[in-house]
Every structure is written in C-alpha cells, then in structure tokens.
Amino acid sequence: MTLQWTAVAFFLYVEIAFNIILCVPFISPLRWRLIFSWRIWKWLSPYWNKCFFTIIMVLIVLFLDAAREVHKYSNPEPMQEAKVNSNLFDHLHMRLFRAQRNIYITGFSLFQWLIMWRIISMLNKVAFALENNSGLQSQMENAAKAAEQHQEENRRLKQTLEDEEKAISEENLQLKIEVQNLSVQLKNTKIAVHKSHAEVEAMNTQAKGLAEEYERLLSEHHQLQNLQRAADKKIQ
C-alpha cells in the first residue's frame, strides 16, 4: 500500500473512532458543546471550512482515481491478454483488488467525514436546544413563582377587603343602631317639649287669670278705701 492510501486508511480509522466517541451515549451534547467551545477550536474555526472542503476535494480526487483504476483493470481487453500469461493474470487481479480496496477506503472515508460533520452540527444544535429549553424552563419556573406570589397577594388583598367590608358592615350596623336610638331620643324629646309647651301655656293662662283676679281685688280694695274715707269724713 502506497503512502497516500496508507494515510487515507489511517484517516478512515481515525474517523470511525471519532464517530464512535461522538455517539457514546453517556457524553451529553452540552458537554460536547463545552468541549467545542475550547479556545483551540475558536482559534481553528477560521480555517475549519477551508480544511473541510480541502479534505473533501482530496478524497473525491482519490475516489475518482481509484474508480479509474477499477475501470482500467476490469476491462475485458487486459483480461484477455492476461489469460495467456498466468503471472500477468494474477498481477491484474492484484491490481484490481487494490483499486477496489482503495475505492472502498476513499468512499468510506468521504462518507465518514460527512457523517462526522453532520454529527457535530447536530450535537451543537441539540446542545443549543437544551440550553434554550433550560432557559425556558427557568423562565417558566420564575413565571410560576411570580404567578403564585400574585395569587397569594390577591388572596391577601381579598381577605383584607373582606375584613374591611366586614368592619364597615359592623360600623354601619352600629351607626344604624345609634341612629335608631337617637330617633327614639328625639321623639321622646319632642314629646317632652310638647308637654313643656302645654305646661307653659297652662301656666301662662293661670298667671293671666291670677293677674285679672289681682286687678279685680285691687280695684275692690281701692273702692273700699274710698268708702271708708267718705265715712270718716261724714263722722267728723
């Protein structure tokens, strides 16, 4: 095996091992995202696309070269010539086997390279989705806590309003009772005032009668005094 095909085979083995490691279930996508965020990968990121497409182009060229070799040694003309010489026949079969091996190696290397790129992209997407889900979950938990706090505050406000309404209703009841008591007292006061007015009027009437009687008695007294004076003058 020449140096280039040895390098391609080694590259294929490395790809298979790395893809197996990427598919290990106990390494989470978040851990892979943490690994991919190392400084060395950030430093290599500007060259990643160039390296990726360069390797694809090299593998495609090697694949086409291997396909050309397979087509070359699988034509019927060289096989007919090789039937005459057994050593040449074995040599052509060896060349055809190597060409087929090379085409399998390059094909699988190209396939594994694309699979590795796809797995890495999917791991990054899954890790990003998991981070978003964790952020959304934390937001939902915060929203649930805020909703519970609002519900608790609403319950407290409702209880406070009920207590205030109860206190206001009790105050209104007390005020109604006081108003009723004041109404009764006012009614009794009106009755007492009416009685007092009646008594005052009776006393006024009685005083008027006494005054008239006093004037009558006073006039009779004056008359008696005048009569006595007249009698005294006659005696003299």
C-alpha positions in Angstrom: 0.0 0.0 0.0 1.4 3.3 -1.0 1.8 6.3 1.3 -1.3 8.1 0.2 -3.6 5.1 0.6 -2.0 4.3 4.0 -2.8 7.9 5.0 -6.4 7.5 3.7 -6.8 4.3 5.6 -5.4 5.8 8.8 -7.7 8.8 8.3 -10.7 6.4 7.9 -9.8 4.6 11.2 -9.5 7.9 13.0 -12.9 9.0 11.6 -14.5 5.7 12.7 -13.1 6.0 16.2 -14.0 9.7 16.5 -17.6 9.0 15.2 -17.9 6.2 17.8 -16.8 8.5 20.5 -19.3 11.2 19.3 -22.1 8.6 19.5 -21.2 7.5 23.1 -24.5 8.0 25.0 -23.1 9.0 28.4 -21.4 12.1 26.9 -24.2 14.7 26.7 -24.5 17.3 23.9 -23.9 20.0 26.5 -20.6 18.5 27.4 -19.6 18.3 23.7 -20.7 21.9 23.3 -18.4 22.8 26.2 -15.6 20.8 24.6 -16.2 22.5 21.2 -16.1 25.9 22.9 -12.4 25.5 23.9 -10.0 28.2 22.8 -8.2 25.9 20.4 -11.3 25.3 18.4 -12.0 29.0 18.3 -8.5 29.5 17.0 -9.0 26.8 14.3 -12.5 27.9 13.4 -11.4 30.4 10.7 -9.6 27.5 8.9 -12.2 24.9 9.5 -14.2 25.5 6.4 -11.1 25.5 4.2 -9.8 22.3 5.8 -13.2 20.7 5.5 -13.6 21.3 1.8 -10.0 20.6 1.1 -10.3 17.1 2.6 -13.5 16.6 0.7 -11.8 17.6 -2.6 -8.8 15.3 -1.8 -11.0 12.4 -1.0 -13.1 12.9 -4.2 -9.9 13.1 -6.3 -8.6 9.9 -4.7 -12.0 8.2 -5.1 -12.1 9.1 -8.8 -8.5 7.9 -9.2 -9.5 4.6 -7.6 -12.6 4.4 -9.7 -10.4 4.9 -12.8 -8.1 2.1 -11.7 -11.0 -0.2 -11.2 -12.4 0.6 -14.6 -8.9 0.2 -16.1 -8.3 -3.2 -14.7 -11.8 -4.5 -15.1 -11.9 -4.0 -18.9 -12.1 -7.2 -20.9 -9.1 -6.4 -23.1 -6.5 -6.6 -20.4 -8.2 -9.8 -19.0 -8.0 -11.5 -22.4 -4.3 -10.6 -22.7 -3.7 -11.9 -19.1 -5.3 -15.3 -19.8 -2.2 -16.1 -22.0 0.2 -15.4 -19.1 -0.8 -16.6 -15.6 1.6 -14.3 -13.8 0.1 -11.3 -15.7 -3.4 -12.6 -14.8 -2.5 -12.7 -11.1 -0.9 -9.3 -11.3 -4.0 -7.8 -12.9 -6.3 -9.3 -10.3 -4.0 -8.0 -7.6 -4.2 -4.5 -9.2 -8.0 -4.8 -9.5 -8.2 -5.8 -5.8 -6.1 -2.9 -4.7 -8.1 -0.5 -6.8 -11.4 -1.8 -5.4 -9.9 -1.6 -1.9 -8.8 1.9 -2.5 -12.2 2.9 -3.8 -13.8 1.4 -0.7 -11.4 3.2 1.6 -11.8 6.6 0.0 -15.6 6.2 -0.3 -16.0 5.2 3.3 -13.6 8.0 4.3 -15.6 10.6 2.5 -18.9 9.1 3.9 -17.5 9.1 7.4 -16.2 12.7 7.0 -19.6 13.9 6.0 -21.2 11.9 8.9 -18.8 13.4 11.4 -19.5 16.9 10.2 -23.3 16.2 10.4 -23.0 14.6 13.9 -21.0 17.6 15.2 -23.6 20.0 13.7 -26.5 18.0 15.3 -24.7 17.9 18.7 -24.3 21.7 18.6 -28.0 22.1 17.6 -29.2 19.7 20.3 -27.0 21.5 22.9 -28.3 24.8 21.9 -31.9 23.5 22.1 -31.2 22.0 25.5 -29.8 25.4 26.7 -32.9 27.1 25.3 -35.1 24.6 27.0 -33.3 25.0 30.3 -33.7 28.8 29.9 -37.3 28.5 29.0 -37.8 26.1 31.9 -36.2 28.5 34.3 -38.4 31.3 32.9 -41.4 29.1 33.3 -40.4 28.3 36.9 -39.9 32.0 37.6 -43.3 32.8 35.9 -44.9 30.1 38.0 -43.4 31.5 41.2 -44.5 35.0 40.2 -48.0 33.7 39.5 -48.1 32.0 42.9 -46.9 35.3 44.5 -49.6 37.2 42.6 -52.2 34.7 43.7 -51.0 34.9 47.3 -51.1 38.7 47.1 -54.6 38.6 45.5 -55.7 36.2 48.3 -54.3 38.6 50.9 -56.0 41.6 49.3 -59.2 39.7 49.0 -59.0 38.8 52.7 -58.2 42.4 53.6 -61.2 43.6 51.5 -63.4 41.1 53.2 -62.2 42.1 56.6 -62.7 45.8 55.7 -66.2 45.1 54.4 -67.0 43.2 57.5 -65.7 46.0 59.7 -67.6 48.6 57.6 -70.8 46.5 57.8 -70.4 46.3 61.6 -69.8 50.0 61.8 -72.9 50.6 59.6 -74.9 48.3 61.9 -73.7 50.3 64.9 -74.5 53.6 63.2 -78.0 52.3 62.4 -78.5 51.3 66.0 -77.2 54.7 67.1 -79.5 56.5 64.6 -82.4 54.5 65.8 -81.6 55.3 69.5 -81.2 59.0 68.5 -84.5 58.9 66.7 -86.2 57.4 69.8 -84.5 60.1 71.9 -85.5 62.8 69.5 -89.1 61.5 69.6 -89.1 61.5 73.4 -87.6 64.9 73.4 -90.3 66.2 71.1 -92.9 64.7 73.3 -91.3 66.3 76.4 -91.0 69.7 74.6 -94.7 69.4 73.6 -95.6 68.7 77.2 -93.4 71.6 78.4 -95.1 73.9 75.9 -98.5 72.7 77.1 -97.5 73.3 80.7 -96.1 76.7 79.9 -99.3 77.6 78.1 -101.3 76.4 81.2 -99.1 78.4 83.5 -99.5 81.4 81.3 -103.2 81.0 81.3 -103.2 80.6 85.1 -100.9 83.6 85.5 -103.2 85.7 83.3 -106.2 84.6 85.4 -104.3 85.4 88.6 -103.4 88.8 87.2 -107.0 89.5 86.3 -108.1 88.4 89.8 -105.4 90.6 91.4 -106.6 93.6 89.4 -110.2 92.9 90.4 -109.2 92.6 94.1 -107.1 95.7 93.8 -109.9 97.7 92.4 -112.3 96.5 95.1 -109.6 97.4 97.7 -109.5 100.9 96.3 -113.2 101.1 96.3 -113.3 100.0 100.0 -110.7 102.6 100.8 -112.6 105.3 99.2 -115.8 104.3 101.0 -114.0 104.3 104.4 -112.6 107.7 103.7 -116.0 109.0 102.9 -117.5 107.5 106.0 -114.7 109.1 108.1 -115.4 112.5 106.6 -119.1 112.2 107.5 -118.4 111.3 111.1 -116.2 114.3 111.5 
